[in-house]
Amino acid sequence: MAVPLQTKCTLSPITNNIPRSHCPSLLRARVTCSLIPAKKSHPNREKLVLEKRLVNPPPSNDPTLQSTLTHRLWVGAGCTTVFASFAKSIIGGFGSHILLEPALAGYAGYILADLGSGLYHWAIDNYGDESTPLVGTQIEAARGHHKWPWIITIRQFANNSHALARGITFTVLPLVLACNDPVVHGFVSMFAFCILFCQQCHAWAHERKSKLPPLVVAFQDMGLLLSRRQHVNHHRHHRTYMSYCIVSGVWNNVLDDNKIFEALEKVLYVQFGVKPRSWSDPNSE
């Protein structure tokens, strides 16, 4: 550092020919400059801040749970894009006199959306952190959700869904502009709709039936939407998370019974030495 070097030198030769009234300011300037410490990097600072945030659950009026104008605009853009794709499917189907094929494609989109939601849910629950590009905020929210699962029931809709809506907008809009096939749009519109609203289905699965709209309860009872009974294993299993799929939950038994996600975790650990969070996270509160 500069300070030890200066302490070995006398200041009198420097100030001999300078008026006394000017010396204090000169000395203050030299001392101030020499005592400024070098900046040090703190690579773990962000991690420590995150861990601090995870100590106590946020209150219901916490700004991180509220929807902003930007959130609402992204949800609006996502819904508009999905509606445009759905309209192309309907109009194209009637114009081409084909109705069964777009309907079947829509059903396939609904079934595969549940699988897609499970794959994505598994990935952000187990890998990456808040600094991961594009999905870091979702990973941070997922960690908080596993510590306090009930928080999702007080998180506002647009806050909970805007990230998915943004992804839907960027992926579906080019298809809307470039493709007119009603069968393609039958699949795309239903798949995108289910993905966009899968976090809301997830939130309903954490809510008491008495607080849910009757239609939602009916759909849950019919198995069309994820129910609380289906989703409870995701937060209670002693070894690893289960039941990742959050649209209808139709894939959960298949994936859990065949230990698909556990096999993927073992492959990734053997190949890259990365442990999933499900191997070490404590039970949720």
N, C-alpha and C positions, 0 to 999 in steps of 0.2 A: 504493500500500500504506500501511498504518497506520504503519509504522516511520519513514519519512522525516518524517512530520508530527510525531511525538513527539520526534524528535531536535532539532527546532527550538525546543522548549519546555523551560523549566527546571523541574525537579522540586521545587525548594526551596519555592515557595509552597504546594505541596500537602502537604508534610511538616513545615512549620513547627510546627504545633500538634499533631503526633502524636508520642507517645513514641518514642524511638529504637529501643526493642526491637521496635516494631511495623513499622518502616520496611522491614526486609529482606523480610518476607513480602509487604508491599504492592508493593514494587518487583518481586519475583519474579512476582507475579500479573500485574502490568501488562506486564512483558516477555514472559511466556509467552503471554499473550493476543495481544499485538501481533505476535509472530513466527510465529504459526501461518499457514502458506501456504494460499492458496486452492486448493481441489481442482481439478485439471485432468482433463478427459476424455481418455481414450486410446482412440479408436475403432479403432485397429489392434492393440490389445493382444491380443485374442482370436486375430486372424489370425497374429500373431507366435508365440503359444503353439502354434497348430496347426502352423505351419511347423517349429517346433522339434521337435514330436513326429514329424514326417515325415522327420527327418534320419537316424534309425537305426530298424531294424525292432524291434518289441517282442519280448521273449523269450517262449518258449512258455508260461511261467507268469504272463504279464502279466494283471492283473485285467480289462483291457479285452477279453480273449479268452475269459474264463471265463463260464459261465452262472450267473446268479443265480436266487434263488427266484422273483423277479418274472418273469424271462424264461421260466422253466418253467411258471409259472401261465398266462401268455399263450399259450404253445404248447399247453398243455392245453385252454384255452378255445377256441382256434382249431380244434383237432382235434375237440373235442366238437361244435362247431357244424357242421363239415363232415360229421361222422358223422350228425348229426341230419338234415341235408339229404339225405344219401344214403339214410338209412332211409326218409324220406318218399317218395323216388323209388321204392324197391323195394316198399314196402308199398302205395303208391298204384297202382303199375303192376300188381301182382298183383290188387289189389282192382278195378281197372277193366279187367282182362284186356287190358292193352296193355303189351307188353314191348319191342317193336322201337323205338318212338318214344323212350322214355327212354334206350335204349342208343345210338341215333343222336345224341340230344342230348348224351349224355356224351362221345361221340367228338368232336362239335363243340367241346365245352368243352375237351377235351384239346388240340385243334389250335389253338384261339384263345388258350388260356393261354400257349402258346409265343410267339405274337405279342404278347400283353399283357406278358409278361416282358421282351421285347425293347424295347418302347416305354418301359417304366418304367426299365429298365437304361440305355437311351440318355439319358433325361432326367437321372437322378441322376449319371451319369458326366460329363455335360457342362455342367450348369447348377446354379446355387445354391452355397451353401457351408454350413459347419457351423452358421450362425445361421438357416438357412431353417426356418420352422416345420414341425413334424411329421416332416420327413425329413432334418433337418440331421445327425443322427448317422449316418444311412445314407450321406449324401454324403461325410462325413468318412471313413467306413470304405471307401467306394469309392475315394477318393483314395489311401488307404494300400494298398488292394489292387492298384492299378495300379503302385504303386512296388515292392511286394513281393507278387506274385501268389500265392506259395506260402503266405502267411499264412492264407489261407482254409482250408487243409487242417488247421490246428491250432486254428482257432477252433471252440469247442464248438457243438453243434447248436442248442441253445435260444438261445444268444447270437446265432447267425447268422440265426435264423428268427423271433425273437419279434416284431419290428416288423411283418413280414408277417402273422403270426398275429393280432396285435392288429387290423390293418386288416380281415382276414377276419372276425373276430368281430363287429366293428361293422357290417359290410356284409351278412353272410349271416344273422346272427341275426334281424333284422327279417323277412327273407324266410321263414325257418323258421316264425316265429310267424304270419305273415299269409297264406302261400300253401300250398296243398295239391296243386298240380298236379304230377304225377309227372314230366312232361316238363321243366317248368321246373327242378325239383330235380335231374333227371338232368344237365342242363347246369351248373347252379350248383354242385352238389357236386363234379363233376369239375374244373371250371374253378378253383374255390377250392382244391381239394386240390393241384392242380399249382402254383398260385401260392404256396401255403403252403410247399411243399417245393422250390420252384425254386432257392433258395439252396443247398440240400443237393445238388441235381443239379449246380449250378455248382461246388461244392466237389469233387464226385466227378470232374468234368472236369479238375481240376487235380491229381488224385492219380494215382500210379502204379497200373497195373492189378494189380500184385502185392499191393497193399495193399487192394484193393477186394473186397467180397463177390462171389462168382462170379455170383450172379443179376444184380447191377448191371452187371458186365462183359458178361453175355449181352445185357442190354437195350441197353447202349451199342452193342454190335456189330450189333444188329438195327435200330438207329436210333430206338429208342423213348425213349432218354434221351440227353442231350447227351454227346458223347465228347470226349476230349482232342484228338483230331485235328480235330474240327469247331471247337473253341473256340480253337485256337491263334492263328488270325488276329486275334482280338480284341486280343491283346497284342503282336503282332509287326508289324502293318501300319505302314508308314513315314509315312503322311500322316494317316489318320483311323482311329478304331476301327472294327472290323467285327464281324460275328457276335455281335450283342447278345443274341439269343434264347437262353435258358438252360434250357428244359425239355427239348425234344427237338432243338432246332436246325433243325427242318424249314423254318422261314421264313428262315433266314439267307441261303441262296443267292439266294432271290427278292429279298430286301431289298438285299443287297450288289450283285448283278448289275445291278439297276435304280437303284442309288445313291439309295435312298429317304431314308436318314438324312442323306446329304450334301445332298440337295435341301432337306430341312427346316432344316438348319443354315444354309444360304445364305438361305433365306426369313427366318428369325429374325434373321440378321445385317443384312439389308437393311432390315427393318421396324423393328428395335429397337436395332441396333448392338451386339448382344451376341455375342461370339465363343464358340464351344464350347471346352471344355478340350482336346478332341482335336486342335485346330489347333496347340496349343503345348506340350502335355505331352511330356516326354522319354520315351524308351523305358523300359520297366520293367526292373528288375534281374533 
